[in-house]
């Protein structure tokens, strides 16, 4: 523990030095030229993007030719978490872990205004826990105008419509807007993502409708994470939809409520809860001495539903002044195989955040996350996690955060690595995003 404290002090000093080197602008943060958005209909990659979901719909542009925006993100954690299970002779032995730094992760982003109302987004993971080599996460076109057909084409319709096409992060639920996407950890007030981490990237299209705070989306994908023309009958297309309302009821009070659904008839492996190829923020938890177990998806829950998967998520978001609440109710049902019985998994989560200080540069918060469901072997199990955290936006591009996590596995079979599993400890994370 003494060594861990020394590491933590060293990291705090290193991160604090960023603040000493950062030059404060004389202008107000929100009034600076940097606040003037280069791209319309775009979620900023700094503090301005916090608590944004779908980018605002705006048809007013100042397009003057192709414009390329190069951005990225970098994240580094110091982890000091202990894990244990029952220690029964039939239970796999856990790998010994201790306090130290994790592998640094990095993203590279290209955003390109190709035409008036048409933009391209491409994200590449330069390094991640699961893949230390560089690889492309995905890319898509976002179309907010059809002027490339002819000027003013369907203008009245496109004032409310948006089209996204590509190999992209699918818009199921609102939780994926607040999660950590490899090195892009600035939107997440905590270090870890949710237990059932609903996130996948599939080839498809989504059509949006926006009007006076109301939004609706209908989409379809090919249901595959790893694209291939082989085994053509093993996977069917996936359908997804979302409806909701998001608006300020008065100057200080914002209310958002959405409902989403994702359905696929059959797939070789449903990726909705295992599609994150970057890896968990909690390294090596519940990995056995031979290196098997949760590995890079440590401390997450995959219901492993492959046939007739239907997932529904409801998300309330309320912000009054500096106080905000975000919640999840999720129900996933499906089968391991066509002839198997249906299994159901439920997820509940609530997080309460208080942001304060000039431009809300500081915050304190807590999150409780609970999941229950039936394993493929028939046992009814549950998992719960408590997160307590704090953060400091040293500048709008630099975030330092610390988190305490406590996670418990209940009723897992004695031969499972999670039998009477427990994990708790601290993680410190430094994030840079631009």
C-alpha positions in Angstrom: 0.0 0.0 0.0 2.9 2.4 0.8 4.2 1.9 -2.7 0.8 2.5 -4.2 0.5 5.8 -2.3 3.9 6.8 -3.6 2.8 6.1 -7.2 -0.4 8.1 -6.6 1.4 11.1 -5.2 3.8 11.0 -8.2 0.8 11.0 -10.6 -0.9 13.8 -8.8 2.2 15.9 -9.0 2.6 15.1 -12.7 -1.0 16.0 -13.6 -0.8 19.2 -11.5 2.1 20.3 -13.5 -0.2 20.5 -16.6 -2.2 23.1 -14.8 0.9 25.2 -14.0 2.0 25.1 -17.6 -1.5 25.8 -19.0 -1.9 29.5 -19.9 -5.3 30.9 -18.8 -7.0 33.1 -21.4 -8.1 36.5 -20.4 -11.5 36.0 -22.0 -14.3 34.1 -20.3 -14.2 30.4 -21.1 -17.6 30.5 -22.8 -16.9 33.7 -24.6 -13.6 32.7 -26.1 -13.2 32.3 -29.9 -12.6 28.6 -29.2 -16.3 28.3 -28.2 -17.3 29.3 -31.7 -17.9 25.9 -33.3 -15.9 25.1 -36.4 -18.4 22.4 -37.3 -22.2 22.6 -37.1 -24.1 19.6 -35.8 -21.0 18.4 -34.0 -20.4 17.2 -30.4 -17.3 19.0 -29.1 -14.5 16.8 -27.8 -13.8 19.0 -24.7 -15.8 20.1 -21.7 -18.4 21.6 -24.0 -19.5 18.1 -25.1 -20.3 17.0 -21.5 -24.0 16.1 -21.2 -24.5 16.3 -24.9 -26.2 13.3 -26.6 -27.2 13.5 -30.3 -25.5 16.6 -31.7 -27.9 19.6 -32.1 -29.7 19.9 -35.4 -28.7 23.2 -37.1 -29.0 24.0 -40.8 -27.2 27.3 -40.5 -23.6 26.8 -41.9 -20.8 28.8 -43.3 -19.3 26.2 -45.6 -16.5 27.6 -47.7 -14.9 24.4 -48.9 -13.5 21.2 -47.5 -12.5 21.7 -43.9 -10.5 19.0 -41.9 -10.5 18.9 -38.1 -7.9 16.7 -36.6 -8.4 15.7 -32.9 -7.6 13.0 -30.5 -7.6 11.8 -26.9 -5.1 10.4 -24.4 -5.9 8.6 -21.1 -3.7 7.1 -18.4 -4.8 5.4 -15.2 -3.2 4.4 -11.9 -5.2 1.4 -10.6 -5.1 0.0 -7.1 -7.9 -2.6 -6.9 -8.0 -5.9 -5.1 -10.1 -8.8 -6.2 -11.0 -12.1 -4.6 -13.4 -15.1 -5.0 -14.5 -17.9 -2.7 -11.2 -19.7 -2.9 -13.1 -23.0 -3.2 -10.9 -25.8 -4.6 -13.4 -26.0 -7.6 -13.2 -22.3 -8.3 -10.5 -21.0 -10.6 -7.6 -19.2 -8.9 -7.4 -15.5 -9.4 -4.3 -13.8 -10.9 -2.5 -11.7 -8.3 -2.7 -8.0 -9.1 -1.4 -4.8 -7.4 -1.3 -1.0 -7.6 0.4 0.4 -10.7 -0.1 2.2 -14.0 -2.2 0.8 -16.8 -1.2 0.9 -20.5 -1.8 4.4 -21.8 -4.5 4.6 -24.5 -5.0 7.0 -27.4 -7.5 7.9 -30.1 -7.1 9.8 -33.4 -10.1 11.6 -34.8 -10.7 13.1 -38.3 -13.8 15.2 -38.9 -14.2 16.5 -42.4 -16.8 19.0 -43.8 -17.1 17.6 -47.3 -20.0 19.7 -48.5 -22.6 22.1 -47.0 -24.4 19.9 -44.5 -22.3 16.8 -45.1 -19.6 15.7 -42.8 -17.4 12.6 -42.2 -16.2 11.2 -38.9 -13.4 8.7 -38.6 -12.0 7.4 -35.3 -8.9 5.3 -34.9 -7.7 3.6 -31.7 -3.9 4.1 -31.6 -3.6 1.9 -28.6 -6.0 0.1 -26.3 -6.0 -2.6 -23.7 -7.3 -5.2 -26.1 -5.4 -4.2 -29.2 -2.0 -2.5 -28.6 -1.7 -2.0 -32.3 -3.5 0.7 -34.3 -6.9 -0.1 -35.9 -10.0 1.7 -37.1 -13.0 1.8 -34.8 -15.3 3.0 -37.6 -16.4 6.0 -39.7 -19.7 7.4 -41.0 -21.2 10.2 -43.1 -23.6 12.6 -41.3 -26.0 14.3 -43.7 -28.0 17.4 -42.5 -28.6 18.9 -46.0 -29.2 17.6 -49.4 -27.8 20.5 -51.3 -25.3 18.2 -53.0 -28.3 17.0 -55.1 -29.4 20.6 -55.8 -29.3 23.7 -53.8 -32.3 23.8 -51.4 -33.3 20.3 -52.2 -36.0 19.1 -49.7 -35.0 22.0 -47.5 -38.1 22.1 -45.5 -37.8 18.4 -44.7 -34.1 18.5 -44.0 -34.7 21.3 -41.4 -35.8 18.4 -39.2 -34.1 15.3 -40.6 -30.6 13.8 -40.3 -29.1 10.7 -42.0 -26.1 8.8 -40.8 -24.5 6.0 -42.9 -21.4 3.9 -42.2 -19.7 1.5 -39.9 -20.5 3.3 -36.7 -21.4 3.3 -33.0 -25.1 2.5 -33.1 -27.4 4.8 -31.2 -29.1 2.4 -28.9 -29.9 4.0 -25.5 -28.2 7.0 -24.0 -25.6 5.3 -21.8 -23.2 5.1 -24.8 -23.0 8.9 -24.9 -21.6 9.0 -21.3 -19.3 6.0 -21.5 -15.5 5.9 -22.0 -14.6 5.1 -25.7 -11.0 3.9 -25.3 -9.1 7.1 -24.7 -12.1 9.4 -25.0 -12.9 9.4 -21.3 -13.7 13.1 -20.9 -17.5 12.7 -21.1 -17.6 9.9 -18.4 -17.7 11.4 -14.9 -16.4 8.0 -13.6 -13.6 5.8 -14.7 -15.5 2.5 -15.4 -18.4 2.0 -17.8 -21.7 0.2 -16.9 -21.9 -3.5 -15.9 -23.9 -4.3 -19.1 -22.0 -2.1 -21.4 -24.3 -1.7 -24.4 -22.0 -0.6 -27.2 -21.5 -2.0 -30.6 -20.2 -0.8 -34.0 -22.1 -2.2 -37.0 -22.5 -1.2 -40.7 -25.9 0.4 -41.2 -27.9 3.6 -41.4 -29.9 5.8 -39.0 -32.5 8.4 -39.9 -33.4 11.1 -37.3 -36.2 13.5 -36.8 -35.9 16.6 -34.6 -38.6 19.1 -33.7 -38.9 21.4 -30.7 -37.2 19.1 -28.3 -38.7 15.9 -29.6 -36.5 13.3 -31.4 -37.1 10.0 -33.1 -34.6 7.7 -34.8 -35.0 4.5 -36.9 -32.1 2.5 -38.0 -30.9 -0.8 -39.4 -27.6 -2.6 -39.5 -26.2 -5.9 -40.8 -25.8 -7.2 -37.3 -22.0 -7.9 -37.6 -19.1 -6.4 -35.6 -16.4 -8.0 -37.7 -17.4 -7.5 -41.3 -17.3 -10.6 -43.6 -19.1 -12.1 -46.6 -18.6 -15.6 -45.2 -21.3 -17.6 -43.4 -24.1 -15.6 -45.0 -27.0 -17.4 -43.1 -25.5 -17.1 -39.6 -26.5 -13.5 -39.0 -29.6 -11.5 -39.7 -30.0 -7.7 -39.8 -30.6 -5.7 -36.6 -33.2 -3.1 -36.2 -33.0 -0.2 -33.7 -35.2 2.7 -32.8 -35.3 5.6 -30.3 -37.9 8.2 -29.3 -37.5 10.9 -26.7 -37.8 14.5 -25.5 -34.9 16.8 -24.6 -35.3 20.5 -23.7 -34.8 23.2 -21.2 -38.0 23.8 -19.3 -36.6 27.0 -17.9 -33.1 28.6 -17.9 -31.8 26.3 -15.2 -33.8 23.1 -15.6 -33.1 20.6 -18.4 -35.2 17.5 -18.8 -34.5 14.5 -21.2 -36.3 11.2 -21.4 -35.7 8.6 -24.1 -36.7 5.0 -24.9 -34.7 2.7 -27.2 -35.0 -0.7 -28.6 -32.5 -3.0 -30.4 -33.5 -6.3 -32.0 -31.8 -9.0 -34.0 -33.3 -12.4 -35.0 -30.1 -14.4 -35.0 -26.4 -13.9 -34.9 -23.3 -16.0 -34.4 -22.5 -13.8 -31.5 -24.6 -10.8 -30.4 -22.2 -8.0 -29.9 -24.4 -5.5 -28.2 -22.8 -6.3 -24.8 -19.4 -7.4 -26.0 -18.7 -5.1 -28.9 -16.2 -2.9 -27.2 -12.9 -4.0 -28.7 -10.9 -1.4 -26.7 -11.3 -3.2 -23.3 -12.5 -2.5 -19.8 -11.0 0.3 -17.7 -10.5 -2.2 -14.8 -7.5 -4.2 -15.9 -7.1 -7.9 -15.1 -10.0 -8.2 -12.6 -11.3 -11.8 -12.4 -8.6 -13.2 -14.6 -7.2 -16.5 -13.5 -3.6 -17.5 -13.1 -3.6 -18.9 -16.7 -4.8 -15.6 -18.2 -8.3 -16.8 -18.9 -11.5 -15.4 -17.4 -12.9 -11.9 -18.0 -9.5 -10.8 -19.6 -10.0 -7.5 -21.4 -13.7 -7.2 -20.5 -13.0 -7.3 -16.8 -15.8 -6.5 -14.4 -18.4 -6.4 -17.2 -21.4 -8.6 -17.7 -22.2 -10.2 -21.1 -25.7 -11.9 -21.1 -24.5 -14.0 -24.1 -27.8 -13.8 -25.9 -27.4 -14.8 -29.6 -30.9 -15.6 -31.0 -34.0 -13.5 -30.9 -32.2 -10.8 -28.9 -34.4 -7.9 -27.9 -33.1 -5.1 -25.7 -35.0 -2.2 -24.4 -33.5 0.8 -22.5 -35.1 3.8 -20.9 -33.0 6.8 -19.8 -34.0 9.8 -17.8 -31.7 12.7 -17.5 -32.4 15.7 -15.3 -30.1 18.7 -14.7 -31.0 21.6 -12.4 -28.3 24.1 -12.0 -25.2 22.1 -11.1 -27.1 19.0 -10.0 -27.7 16.2 -12.5 -29.2 12.7 -12.5 -28.9 10.1 -15.2 -30.6 6.7 -15.0 -30.9 3.4 -16.8 -33.6 0.7 -16.9 -32.7 -2.0 -19.4 -34.2 -5.4 -20.2 -32.5 -7.8 -22.5 -34.1 -11.1 -23.6 -33.0 -13.8 -25.9 -31.6 -17.3 -26.4 -28.2 -19.0 -26.7 -29.5 -21.1 -29.6 -32.8 -21.4 -31.5 -34.0 -24.3 -29.5 -33.0 -22.9 -26.1 -35.3 -21.3 -23.6 -35.5 -17.6 -23.4 -33.4 -15.9 -20.8 -33.8 -12.4 -19.4 -31.3 -9.9 -18.0 -32.2 -6.6 -16.3 -30.0 -3.6 -15.6 -30.7 -0.7 -13.2 -28.4 2.3 -12.7 -28.5 5.7 -11.3 -25.9 8.4 -11.0 -26.1 11.7 -9.2 -23.5 14.4 -10.0 -23.0 17.8 -8.6 -20.9 20.2 -10.7 -19.6 23.4 -9.2 -17.0 26.2 -9.4 -16.3 28.5 -12.3 -17.7 26.9 -15.5 -18.5 23.8 -13.4 -14.8 22.8 -13.5 -15.2 20.6 -10.4 -17.7 17.7 -9.7 -18.5 15.1 -7.1 -20.7 12.1 -7.8 -21.9 8.6 -7.1 -23.3 5.8 -9.2 -25.0 2.6 -8.3 -25.4 -0.2 -10.9 -27.2 -3.5 -10.4 -27.7 -6.4 -12.9 -29.6 -9.7 -12.5 -30.3 -12.5 -14.9 -30.0 -16.2 -15.8 -26.8 -17.8 -16.9 -26.8 -20.2 -19.9 -26.3 -23.0 -17.3 -29.5 -22.0 -15.6 -28.4 -20.2 -12.4 -30.0 -16.9 -11.4 -27.3 -14.5 -10.5 -26.8 -10.8 -9.7 -24.0 -8.3 -9.7 -23.8 -4.9 -8.1 -21.3 -2.0 -8.2 -20.9 1.2 -6.3 -18.8 4.1 -7.7 -17.9 7.2 -5.9 -15.9 9.8 -7.8 -14.6 13.3 -8.1 -13.2 15.3 -11.1 -11.4 18.5 -11.9 -11.4 20.1 -15.4 -8.0 21.8 -15.2 -8.8 23.3 -18.6 -11.7 22.4 -20.9 -9.4 19.8 -22.6 -7.8 18.3 -19.5 -9.7 16.3 -16.9 -8.3 14.6 -13.7 -10.6 12.2 -11.9 -10.4 9.7 -9.0 -12.9 6.9 -8.3 -13.6 4.3 -5.6 -15.3 1.2 -6.9 -16.8 -1.8 -5.0 -18.3 -4.7 -7.0 -19.9 -7.9 -5.8 -21.0 -11.1 -7.6 -23.9 -13.1 -6.0 -25.0 -16.7 -6.5 -22.5 -17.7 -9.2 -21.8 -21.5 -9.3 -18.8 -22.8 -7.5 -17.0 -23.7 -10.7 -17.3 -20.1 -12.0 -14.4 -17.6 -11.4 -16.9 -15.1 -10.0 -18.1 -17.4 -7.2 -18.5 -15.1 -4.2 -16.4 -12.6 -6.2 -15.6 -9.2 -4.7 -13.5 -6.3 -6.0 -12.8 -2.9 -4.5 -10.2 -0.1 -4.7 -9.2 3.2 -6.3 -8.5 4.3 -9.8 -7.0 7.7 -10.7 -7.3 8.8 -14.4 -5.9 11.7 -16.4 -7.6 12.5 -19.7 -6.7 14.9 -22.5 -9.1 15.4 -25.4 -9.2 17.9 -28.2 
